[in-house]
Each structure stands twice: as C-alpha cells, then as structure tokens.
Amino acid sequence: MTWLELADGVYARRYEELDLTVGLVVGSDRCLVVDVRGDVDQGAELASAVREITPLPWSVVYTHAHFDHAFGTTAFLPCDVWAHERCLAELTTYGEGARRKWIQHYLGENRPEMAEALERTQITLPDKPVADTTEIDLGGRTVVLRFLGRAHTDHDLFVHVPDAGVVYAGDAVENAEAGFSAFSFNDGTSLAEWPGVMDAILALEPKIIVAGHGDPVDTAFIERHRDGLRELVALKTRIAAGDLTTGEAVARSSYPGDVTKAALETP
C-alpha cells in the first residue's frame, strides 16, 4: 500500500486485497483519482492516501463498474465522477446485486469486517458519462479518457496521460501470474474484440501501462497477451466449428486450464 511514482505527478498504488492497483494523476489545478477501491472504508483509506500527495481538488474516474474499482467513492464526494456511459447503465441495473453478492462472498470467507463495510457502502453513480473520448484539463496537463472497444467489459475506459506516456487500463490488462486470471473473463467480456483493444493501447505508444491488478507493465507484455488472446479466439472458433472439443482446446492453450475455460465460456 505505497505510491509508485511512474512519472512526475503520475502514480499507481497497489493493494494486497485482490491485488488491486489504482491511480492518481496530478496537475497544477486539480487531480484525477483512477478507481476508488471496493467499499466505504477502502475508499476512505485511498482518499487519505491521496491527501498525502496533494491537497488539490479531485475528480474520480471508474475504469469499469466492478465493485473493487467503483464502490469506494463516498469519501471523495462531492466531486465529478467520470465513467463510460455503459458503466452508468451497469451500476444502475446490477450494482446493488453485485454489492449483495460480495457481502455473501466475504461472509463465506469468514471475513465479517469486509462484509460489514460493504453493508455500509452506498454506490455512487457516475455523473460525467463518456461515450468515446473526453479530455480533462488538470492544469498544465491534459488527461484523455478513451473507450477503445469491448474487452474485459463492454465499457472499459482507459485513462491516457499523453505527456507522461502512461495509460491506466483497468482490468483490460491484468498482470496475474499467467497474464490473465479466470476472473478476467466474465459475462460482459468480448473475447473477439479484446485483441483489437490491445492493438489500440499499443497505438497510443505508452511507456507504461497500469494494470487493474498487479504491477504496471510495458508494451512487450501487451503484445504477448494480445497474441495470447488471438490464440484463445482461434480455439473458441474451432470449438464452434466442431473441430475441437473444449478439453482439446484447453490442452492446446498457452494459458492455464482455469483461465482458458473461463475465456472459452465468454459470450
């Protein structure tokens, strides 16, 4: 739980819980907090940590709607909350169900303190929806919010800091042991479009890409797992054509079995 300065005024902060990584971009007039952790207490800790770096007014951006990235906003209010427009729809429709699901998850893990914090958490809906690309002036520094296509979800929003060569990618990039975890793939994932999103990240020519979980990565990591995603797409296509069984596809995959199965089960 320490700040890693990636460039002047550009930070990442990693947490042991879920190996989550959040971000902070500081301009001369304002700062932007990239994701807010998963409950009211975690968000309060992050807000306090931001104040260790800067006293400037803040805005918040959600890279996507999943609870660990978007449920900790309360301590930052009042402020602008940016997100892709479909993130707003996701939180409106499914946010409360996700909160209840994770309460039960933590109770099942015998972690009542985590469940209790989620009980006290109120979900903050974004009030600054982004359809495609939006620029935010932080004073002497412009941050660009970009929708590059469907990947981990149908509303992944990338935070690009052009002057620093940094892209915050949320869970469209996960630096797990195998590159992805089984949790990378869900009902909202578009396996077919994800490799193209990786190409779009590379087209921004970043020096550093901040993964939603794990350490920041470089472009070689993105290239490697773009190719891995293409392999998974090809395996899924061969299953649909009847050329392979799921078991045969798993055996041929470069990724662990649980990761491959999760990818092949995406819509």
Beta strands, then each sheet from edge to edge (+ up, - down):
strand 1: 3-7
strand 2: 10-14
strand 3: 21-26
strand 4: 31-34
strand 5: 58-61
strand 6: 81-84
strand 7: 128-130
strand 8: 133-137
strand 9: 142-146
strand 10: 158-161
strand 11: 166-174
strand 12: 208-213
sheet 1: 1+ 2- 3+ 4- 5- 6- 7-
sheet 2: 8+ 9- 10+ 11- 12-
end
